[in-house]
Amino acid sequence: MTPRLIALSGSHRGSTWELGLEPLVLGRQSDCQVRLTDPVVSRRHCELLTEGGHWVLRDLDSRHGTFVNGVPTRVRQLEHTDVLQVGDSSFLFLCDNVPAPTVGRGASPPDAASWSTVQRRPEDVLYLQPRKLQAALAGSVGPGPGRIASDLQALLELSTAVHELQQVERLAARVLDLLLAVLPAERASVLLCEPGSRETVAVASHDRRGGGGMSIPVSTTLVSRVLQGQEGCLYTDVAVDGGLREAESLREAAVRSVLCAPLPGREGPLGLLYFDTSSGHAFTEHHLELLTAAAVISAHGLANAQHLARLERENQRLQGASLEHGVVGESAAMQRLFRFISRAAPVDSTVLLRGESGTGKEVAARALHKASPRANAPFVAINCATLSETLLESELFGHEKGAFTGAVARKEGKLELAHGGTLFLDEVGEIPPSLQARLLRVLQEREFERVGGTRPLQVDVRLITATNRDLEAAMREGHFREDFFYRLNVISFTLPSLRERREDIPLLARHFARLHGERLRRRAVSLSPEALRALESYDWPGNVRQLGNVIERAVVLGADELIQPEDLPDEVLEGGGAAPSDFQATVTSSKKKSILDAMEKARGDYRETAALLGIHVNSLHRLIRNLGLKPHLPRASPSHRD
């Protein structure tokens, strides 16, 4: 190979100068062979010339100095792949001329492939072994202190970029820039595996001959070989490697030498770093050591960036799957709710929301309000089950000063506060019949009087009510006025229980994980597949509210940003779902045996069994149900039945 200088950065980036008998001078002066316009560069800054059969760099008393591999230099004998720094320009010095093996017309010699291919495991790399590195810096082994200093500087900058950049493409591009500054490659690419497979996609590429961002075809044979072996590979001569010699992508690009290193991940390779050149045998084992170390350092940052990207996509999917007011779901049942909201929101008709406790009736009521023409007016909510009749009356209608003992000032009720907007009455089935009559008059006349007042007040509110009670049964029992029911039941919708829309559980779980993670200022929180399976298999008697509480608990008590099955409550795990860990399986088996043994001793008596176990009888019933023990219980005698 004719010795040459390649500009890695600066105004001449990508340019090449072949070195001959005459010195090559770098500087600002017009007669310099490499003219640099950088103001910190001296007129005649430095020169490259031959002395005694070696190439030497000589600084020409420049003001700001000349650097080789990051070290200030006055005079230095150059080695193959040294990096020169002059002002803001860097140059790669190449002079190696490794002879290719002689190969006849027949088969390649038996040792040709081994001569051409070098592999390196991460645990054997110099830069990942402190003791080896100390010995190399002392000069007893390795490429020498100057080269090591240059490589460590590149690895340090790489480590900084890994911690600063959180976007996959930007980080990958920065990795290539830093490595191309120290590796004599013409083309480079960062390839990452598609989720759940070893199919790769290039997230960043660079071709010195055509600039960055260009797609580089990479041999699938080569990619498969590197990912399967999970070792860094150096192919000094592709032409003598039987498996790569016929690779079309390498042959078309006239690739001569290839350098690859896998990006290690938790569950197999994350992808790989790829570098090649067509200008002779430019790569050495030293370059393989550097690239393998760089891959280990880069992998963690790229994995984190991918994780953040997945969370961002999930958040966008959550936003797309929910209205802006927080109703989350993609199931057919939730699609019916969304259609109901879109049709009922624009009108002022009274709405009755029904469904089990925890299904999100108040969230749906707020969604109706925010999608209505009253969205900019107040939304006022009151839980009718938490107040006595007297307090509920005062809360709803307000009171005048002196209306009763303790009424020291006039108070506006929820009806007044909701004027122009929406009044939401939760647990409407708990309202006493006397107050039902007063509210019926408000709905009919749109006016009311404060407690202790005599002047009627006009009010403009839309009423939305919710209940988990069977109002028809309450009417038959005389606890709920029939006329009031029909006035409330103008438009009605029953919200589905969570077990009726299990396909929404992963979406809801991630939604709650994101919300609680942000509230608690935790890093992005996600859930393991095992934890999601456990959540999907549980029956959720408390519905969405219970799921939200379970995820909040897991976020608070979890050891890291990935929620695992062990972060979930016992009742969720006992309900089935995730393939349990050995520890969880042992605990569950122990629980089953303890209950069955106690039940045998108590001859099937639940209360006696609970006493033997030291738990409440209700907890015993729950454990038997969740652990599926009912068919295995001893038959109780009539005198011992619970």
C-alpha positions in Angstrom: 0.0 0.0 0.0 1.3 3.5 -0.8 1.5 5.4 2.4 -1.3 7.9 2.6 -3.0 10.5 4.8 -6.9 10.5 5.1 -8.8 13.5 6.5 -11.2 12.3 9.1 -12.6 15.7 10.2 -12.2 19.4 9.3 -12.5 21.3 6.0 -10.9 18.4 4.0 -12.9 15.6 5.5 -12.8 12.6 3.2 -9.8 13.8 1.2 -6.7 11.5 0.7 -3.1 12.4 0.0 -0.6 9.8 -1.1 2.9 10.3 0.4 6.0 10.3 -1.8 9.6 11.3 -1.6 8.9 15.0 -0.9 7.7 16.1 2.5 4.0 16.7 2.9 3.5 20.1 4.7 0.3 21.1 6.5 -0.5 24.7 7.3 -2.3 27.9 6.4 0.3 29.1 3.9 -0.7 28.9 0.2 2.3 26.7 -0.8 1.4 24.0 1.8 0.4 20.7 0.2 -2.4 20.4 2.8 -3.7 24.0 3.2 -5.9 24.5 6.3 -7.9 27.7 6.8 -8.3 27.1 10.6 -7.1 30.3 12.4 -5.4 28.3 15.1 -3.2 26.5 12.5 0.2 28.1 12.0 1.4 29.2 8.5 3.7 26.1 8.3 2.3 23.9 11.0 3.9 20.4 10.6 5.3 18.1 8.0 5.5 14.4 7.2 8.7 13.0 5.7 10.8 9.9 5.4 13.8 9.3 7.6 15.8 6.1 7.7 13.0 4.2 5.9 10.3 5.4 8.4 7.7 8.1 8.2 8.2 10.8 10.7 5.9 13.7 11.8 7.7 16.9 12.7 6.1 19.9 14.3 7.3 23.2 12.7 7.3 25.2 15.9 3.5 25.7 15.6 1.8 28.0 18.1 -0.9 25.5 19.2 0.9 22.2 18.7 0.5 19.0 16.8 -1.1 15.9 18.4 -0.7 12.2 17.6 -3.2 9.9 19.2 -4.1 12.7 21.6 -0.5 13.3 22.7 1.3 16.6 21.9 4.3 15.8 19.7 7.4 17.6 18.4 8.9 14.7 16.5 7.5 11.2 16.2 7.9 8.1 14.1 4.5 7.3 12.8 2.8 3.9 12.9 0.0 2.5 10.8 -3.4 4.0 11.8 -2.0 6.7 14.0 -4.3 9.7 14.2 -2.9 13.3 13.7 -4.7 16.3 15.1 -4.0 19.8 13.6 -6.4 22.5 14.8 -9.9 21.3 14.3 -8.8 18.8 11.6 -7.8 15.1 12.2 -6.0 12.8 9.8 -5.5 9.0 9.7 -2.0 7.8 8.7 -2.0 4.5 6.8 1.1 2.7 5.7 0.6 -1.1 6.3 1.2 -3.5 3.5 0.3 -6.9 4.8 0.9 -9.5 2.0 -2.0 -11.7 1.0 -1.4 -15.5 1.1 -0.7 -17.2 -2.2 -3.7 -19.1 -3.3 -3.7 -21.3 -6.4 -6.5 -22.1 -8.8 -7.6 -25.1 -6.6 -9.0 -25.0 -3.2 -7.6 -22.5 -0.7 -4.9 -23.7 1.6 -6.2 -25.4 4.8 -5.0 -22.5 6.9 -6.2 -19.7 4.7 -9.4 -19.0 6.5 -7.8 -19.1 9.9 -5.1 -16.8 8.7 -7.8 -14.4 7.5 -10.2 -14.6 10.4 -9.6 -13.5 14.0 -12.2 -13.7 16.7 -12.3 -12.0 20.1 -14.6 -12.5 23.1 -15.5 -9.4 25.2 -14.0 -11.0 28.3 -10.6 -11.3 26.5 -10.4 -7.7 25.3 -7.5 -5.6 26.6 -9.6 -2.5 27.3 -12.1 -4.5 29.4 -9.3 -6.1 31.6 -7.8 -3.7 34.1 -4.7 -5.8 34.9 -3.9 -6.3 31.2 -4.5 -2.6 30.6 -2.1 -1.6 33.4 0.6 -3.9 31.9 0.0 -2.4 28.5 0.4 1.1 29.8 3.6 0.1 31.4 4.8 -0.9 28.0 5.3 -4.6 28.7 2.5 -5.8 26.4 0.0 -4.4 23.9 0.2 -1.7 21.2 2.0 0.9 23.3 1.1 3.8 25.5 0.5 6.3 22.7 -2.0 4.1 20.9 -3.7 3.1 24.1 -4.1 6.7 25.1 -5.8 7.5 21.8 -8.1 4.5 22.1 -9.0 5.3 25.7 -9.8 8.8 24.7 -12.2 7.5 22.0 -13.8 5.1 24.5 -14.2 7.9 27.1 -16.0 10.0 24.5 -18.1 7.0 23.6 -19.1 6.5 27.2 -20.0 10.2 27.5 -22.2 10.0 24.4 -23.9 6.8 25.8 -25.0 8.7 28.9 -25.9 12.0 27.1 -27.9 10.8 24.1 -31.2 8.9 24.5 -32.4 8.8 21.0 -31.4 5.6 19.1 -30.5 7.1 15.7 -28.6 10.0 17.2 -26.6 7.8 19.6 -25.8 5.3 16.8 -24.6 8.1 14.5 -22.4 9.5 17.3 -20.9 6.0 17.9 -19.9 5.8 14.2 -18.4 9.3 14.2 -16.2 8.5 17.2 -15.0 5.1 16.0 -14.4 6.3 12.4 -12.0 8.8 14.0 -9.7 6.0 15.2 -10.4 3.1 12.8 -9.2 3.1 9.2 -12.5 2.1 7.7 -14.3 3.4 4.6 -17.8 2.3 5.5 -19.5 1.7 8.8 -23.0 0.8 10.1 -24.8 0.2 13.4 -27.4 -2.6 12.9 -30.0 -3.5 15.6 -32.1 -6.7 15.8 -35.8 -6.5 15.3 -37.7 -7.4 18.5 -38.0 -11.1 19.0 -35.7 -12.0 16.0 -32.2 -11.8 14.6 -33.3 -9.8 11.6 -31.4 -6.6 11.6 -32.0 -3.0 10.5 -29.4 -0.3 10.1 -30.1 2.6 12.4 -27.0 4.6 11.3 -24.5 4.3 8.4 -21.6 6.2 7.0 -19.6 6.0 3.8 -16.4 8.2 3.6 -16.8 8.2 -0.1 -20.4 9.4 0.0 -21.0 10.9 3.5 -23.2 9.9 6.4 -26.8 8.6 6.3 -26.2 6.4 3.3 -27.6 2.8 3.4 -24.8 0.2 3.3 -25.7 -3.3 2.1 -24.3 -5.8 4.7 -23.9 -9.5 4.1 -26.6 -11.5 5.8 -24.1 -14.4 6.1 -21.7 -12.2 8.0 -24.4 -10.8 10.2 -25.7 -14.3 11.1 -22.2 -15.6 11.8 -21.4 -12.7 14.2 -24.7 -12.8 16.0 -24.6 -16.5 16.4 -21.0 -16.6 17.7 -21.5 -13.5 19.8 -17.8 -12.7 19.3 -16.0 -9.8 17.7 -14.7 -10.9 14.2 -11.8 -9.6 12.0 -11.7 -10.7 8.4 -8.4 -9.5 7.1 -9.1 -10.8 3.6 -12.6 -11.6 2.6 -11.3 -13.3 -0.6 -9.9 -16.3 1.3 -13.0 -16.9 3.5 -15.1 -19.5 1.7 -18.3 -18.3 3.4 -17.8 -14.7 2.6 -16.1 -14.9 -0.8 -19.4 -15.4 -2.5 -21.3 -12.8 -0.6 -22.8 -10.5 -3.2 -22.9 -7.3 -1.1 -19.2 -7.7 -0.3 -18.2 -8.6 -3.8 -20.1 -5.7 -5.4 -18.5 -3.2 -3.0 -15.1 -4.7 -3.6 -14.7 -5.1 0.2 -11.3 -6.5 1.2 -11.3 -6.4 5.0 -14.2 -6.5 7.5 -14.4 -5.7 11.2 -17.5 -6.6 13.3 -18.5 -6.8 16.9 -21.8 -7.9 18.5 -23.7 -5.6 20.8 -24.4 -7.7 23.9 -27.9 -7.6 25.3 -29.7 -9.2 28.3 -31.4 -11.9 26.3 -29.0 -12.4 23.4 -27.3 -9.9 21.0 -28.8 -6.5 20.6 -27.2 -6.1 17.2 -23.7 -5.4 15.9 -21.2 -2.8 14.8 -19.9 -3.2 11.2 -16.9 -1.6 9.5 -15.2 -2.5 6.2 -12.6 -1.2 3.8 -11.6 -2.0 0.2 -8.1 -0.4 0.4 -6.0 -3.5 1.4 -5.6 -5.1 4.8 -6.1 -2.0 6.9 -7.6 -3.8 10.0 -5.5 -5.4 12.7 -6.2 -7.4 15.9 -5.7 -4.1 17.8 -8.7 -2.6 15.9 -10.7 -5.7 16.8 -9.9 -5.2 20.5 -11.0 -1.6 20.3 -14.2 -2.3 18.4 -15.2 -5.1 20.8 -14.7 -2.9 23.8 -16.6 -0.1 22.1 -19.5 -2.5 21.3 -19.8 -3.5 25.0 -19.8 0.2 26.1 -22.3 1.2 23.4 -24.7 -1.7 23.9 -26.1 -0.5 27.3 -26.8 3.0 26.0 -28.4 1.7 22.8 -30.6 -0.8 24.8 -31.8 2.0 27.1 -32.5 4.2 24.0 -34.5 1.4 22.4 -36.4 0.9 25.7 -37.3 4.6 25.9 -38.3 4.5 22.2 -40.6 1.6 22.9 -42.1 3.4 25.9 -42.7 6.5 23.8 -44.4 4.5 21.1 -46.5 2.8 23.8 -47.4 6.2 25.3 -48.4 7.4 21.8 -50.5 4.2 21.4 -52.1 4.9 24.8 -53.0 8.4 23.7 -54.4 7.1 20.5 -56.3 4.4 22.3 -57.9 6.9 24.8 -59.7 10.2 24.7 -57.8 13.2 26.0 -59.8 12.9 29.2 -58.3 9.6 30.3 -60.7 6.8 29.2 -58.3 4.1 28.1 -59.1 1.0 26.1 -59.1 -0.6 22.7 -61.6 -3.5 23.2 -64.9 -3.8 21.5 -66.7 -2.9 24.8 -64.7 0.3 25.1 -65.3 1.2 21.5 -69.0 1.1 22.4 -68.4 3.4 25.3 -66.5 5.8 23.1 -69.4 5.9 20.6 -71.8 6.4 23.5 -69.8 9.4 24.7 -69.5 11.0 21.3 -73.3 10.7 20.8 -74.5 11.6 24.3 -72.0 14.4 25.1 -73.4 17.2 22.8 -76.9 17.1 24.3 -78.1 18.1 27.8 -80.1 14.9 28.6 -79.6 13.3 32.0 -77.3 10.3 31.9 -77.3 7.2 34.2 -74.0 5.3 34.3 -74.2 1.8 35.7 -71.7 -0.9 36.4 -69.6 -2.6 39.1 -67.6 -0.6 41.5 -64.3 0.5 40.1 -65.2 0.3 36.4 -64.5 4.0 35.9 -68.0 5.6 36.0 -66.6 9.0 37.2 -64.0 8.9 34.5 -66.7 8.3 31.9 -68.8 11.2 33.5 -65.8 13.6 33.2 -65.4 12.4 29.6 -69.0 13.3 28.8 -68.5 16.7 30.4 -65.3 17.5 28.5 -66.7 16.4 25.2 -69.8 18.6 25.7 -70.6 22.3 25.1 -70.3 22.7 28.9 -66.6 21.7 28.9 -65.4 25.2 30.0 -67.9 25.3 32.9 -67.5 23.5 36.2 -67.7 19.8 36.7 -68.8 19.2 40.3 -68.9 15.7 41.8 -70.3 14.4 45.0 -70.4 10.8 46.5 -73.9 10.3 47.9 -72.9 7.3 49.9 -70.4 9.0 52.2 -72.7 11.6 53.8 -75.6 11.4 56.2 -79.0 12.7 54.9 -78.6 16.1 56.7 -75.1 16.7 55.4 -76.0 15.5 51.9 -78.9 17.9 51.8 -76.6 20.8 52.8 -74.0 19.7 50.3 -76.4 19.6 47.5 -78.6 22.6 48.1 -76.5 24.8 50.4 -77.9 26.5 53.5 -78.6 30.0 54.8 -76.9 31.4 57.9 -78.6 30.1 61.0 -80.6 27.4 59.2 -79.4 24.9 61.8 -76.9 24.6 64.6 -73.5 25.3 63.3 -74.6 27.1 60.2 -72.6 30.3 61.0 -72.6 31.5 57.4 -74.4 31.1 54.2 -73.0 28.2 52.1 -73.5 27.6 48.4 -74.4 24.0 47.5 -73.1 21.8 44.7 -76.0 22.7 42.5 -75.1 26.4 42.6 -71.4 25.6 42.1 -72.2 23.5 39.0 -74.3 26.3 37.4 -73.7 26.2 33.7 -71.8 23.0 33.9 -72.3 19.4 35.0 -73.3 17.9 38.4 -72.2 14.3 38.9 -73.9 12.3 41.6 -72.0 9.1 42.4 -73.7 6.2 44.2 -77.1 7.9 43.5 -78.8 4.7 44.7 -77.9 5.7 48.3 -79.8 9.0 48.3 -82.7 8.9 50.8 -86.2 9.1 49.4 -86.9 12.5 50.9 -83.9 14.0 49.0 -84.9 12.1 45.9 -88.2 14.1 45.9 -86.3 17.4 46.2 -83.9 16.5 43.4 -86.8 15.4 41.2 -88.2 19.0 41.5 -84.9 20.4 40.5 -84.8 18.2 37.4 -88.4 19.2 36.5 -88.4 22.9 37.4 -84.7 23.8 37.3 -85.0 25.7 40.6 -84.4 24.9 44.3 -84.1 26.6 47.6 -81.2 26.5 50.1 -81.8 24.8 53.4 -83.4 27.4 55.6 -84.0 29.7 52.6 -87.3 31.0 51.1 -86.2 32.4 47.8 -86.1 30.0 44.8 -82.9 29.9 42.9 -82.7 29.2 39.2 -80.0 26.7 38.1 -78.7 25.4 34.7 -76.9 22.1 35.2 -76.6 18.8 33.4 -77.1 15.9 35.7 -75.0 12.7 35.3 -75.5 10.0 37.9 -73.9 6.7 38.6 -74.6 3.6 40.6 -73.5 0.0 41.1 -76.9 -1.0 42.7 -79.8 -2.7 41.1 -82.2 0.3 41.1 -85.1 -1.8 39.8 -84.8 -4.1 42.8 -84.5 -1.0 45.1 -87.8 0.3 43.5 -89.6 -3.0 44.2 -88.4 -2.8 47.8 -89.6 0.8 48.2 -86.1 2.3 48.7 -86.0 4.2 45.4 -88.7 6.4 44.0 -90.0 5.1 40.7 -90.6 8.6 39.3 -87.1 9.7 40.2 -85.6 6.6 38.5 -87.4 7.3 35.2 -86.2 10.9 35.4 -82.6 9.8 35.8 -82.8 6.9 33.3 -83.2 9.1 30.2 -79.9 7.9 28.7 -78.3 4.9 30.3 -75.0 3.0 29.8 -73.5 0.1 31.6 -69.7 0.2 31.9 -68.1 -3.2 31.3 -66.2 -4.9 34.1 -62.4 -5.4 33.6 -62.8 -9.2 33.2 -65.1 -8.5 30.3 -62.4 -6.6 28.5 -59.2 -8.5 29.4 -57.5 -7.4 26.2 -57.3 -3.9 27.7 -55.4 -5.0 30.8 -51.9 -4.6 29.3 -52.8 -1.2 27.9 -54.3 -0.1 31.3 -51.3 -1.5 33.2 -48.8 0.4 31.1 -51.0 3.5 31.4 -51.0 3.4 35.2 -47.2 2.5 35.3 -46.5 5.6 33.2 -48.7 7.8 35.4 -47.4 6.6 38.7 -43.8 6.6 37.5 -44.1 10.2 36.5 -45.8 11.2 39.7 -43.2 9.4 41.8 -40.4 10.8 39.6 -39.2 7.3 38.7 -37.5 6.5 35.4 -39.7 5.1 32.7 -41.5 2.1 34.2 -42.5 -1.0 32.2 -43.9 -4.5 32.9 -42.3 -7.9 32.3 -44.2 -10.4 30.1 -44.7 -12.7 33.2 -46.2 -9.8 35.2 -48.6 -9.0 32.4 -49.7 -12.6 32.1 -50.5 -12.6 35.8 -52.5 -9.4 35.5 -54.4 -10.8 32.5 -55.4 -14.0 34.3 -56.7 -12.4 37.5 -60.5 -11.7 37.8 -60.2 -8.1 39.2 -63.2 -7.9 41.5 -62.3 -4.3 42.1 -62.0 -3.6 38.3 -59.9 -0.7 37.0 -59.6 1.0 40.3 -58.0 -2.2 41.8 -55.7 -2.5 38.9 -54.5 1.1 39.3 -53.8 0.5 43.0 -51.9 -2.8 42.2 -49.7 -1.0 39.7 -49.1 1.9 42.0 -48.0 -0.5 44.7 -45.6 -2.3 42.3 -44.1 1.0 41.2 -43.5 2.1 44.8 -42.1 -1.2 46.1 -40.5 -2.5 42.9 -36.7 -3.0 42.9 -36.2 -1.5 39.4 -38.0 0.0 36.4 -39.3 -3.4 35.2 -42.3 -4.7 37.2 -41.9 -8.4 37.9 -44.4 -10.9 39.2 -42.9 -10.7 42.7 -43.8 -7.0 42.8 -47.6 -8.0 42.6 -49.8 -8.8 45.5 -50.4 -12.5 46.5 -54.0 -12.5 45.5 -53.1 -11.6 41.9 -50.4 -14.3 41.7 -52.7 -16.8 43.4 -55.3 -16.2 40.8 -53.2 -17.8 38.2 -51.4 -16.3 35.2 -47.7 -16.0 35.0 -45.5 -19.0 35.0 -44.3 -18.7 38.6 -40.7 -18.6 39.6 -39.4 -21.5 41.7 -39.8 -19.4 44.8 -43.4 -18.4 44.0 -44.2 -22.0 43.2 -42.8 -23.2 46.5 -44.7 -20.6 48.4 -48.0 -21.5 46.6 -47.5 -25.2 47.2 -46.8 -24.5 50.9 -50.0 -22.5 51.2 -52.1 -25.2 49.6 -50.7 -27.9 51.8 -51.2 -25.8 55.0 -54.8 -25.1 54.1 -55.6 -28.7 53.2 -53.9 -30.1 56.3 -55.8 -27.6 58.5 -59.0 -28.4 56.8 -58.5 -32.1 57.4 -57.8 -31.5 61.1 -61.0 -29.3 61.3 -63.0 -32.0 59.5 -64.1 -29.4 56.9 -65.1 -26.7 59.3 -64.2 -23.3 57.8 -64.1 -21.3 61.0 -62.1 -23.9 62.9 -59.7 -24.1 59.9 -59.3 -20.3 59.8 -58.5 -20.4 63.6 -55.9 -23.1 63.1 -54.2 -21.1 60.4 -54.5 -17.8 62.3 -56.4 -16.0 59.6 -59.9 -14.6 59.2 -62.5 -16.9 57.7 -63.1 -14.4 54.8 -59.3 -14.7 54.0 -59.7 -18.5 54.0 -62.5 -18.4 51.5 -60.5 -16.1 49.3 -57.4 -18.3 49.4 -59.5 -21.4 48.7 -61.1 -19.7 45.7 -57.8 -18.2 44.3 -55.8 -21.4 44.8 -58.5 -23.6 43.2 -58.7 -25.8 46.3 -62.5 -26.3 46.3 -62.5 -29.7 44.6 -59.8 -31.0 47.0 -61.4 -30.1 50.3 -62.7 -32.8 52.7 -66.5 -33.0 52.9 -67.7 -31.3 56.0 -70.2 -33.0 58.3 -73.5 -31.1 58.7 -72.6 -29.9 62.2 -69.3 -28.5 60.9 -70.4 -26.5 57.9 -69.7 -22.8 57.7 
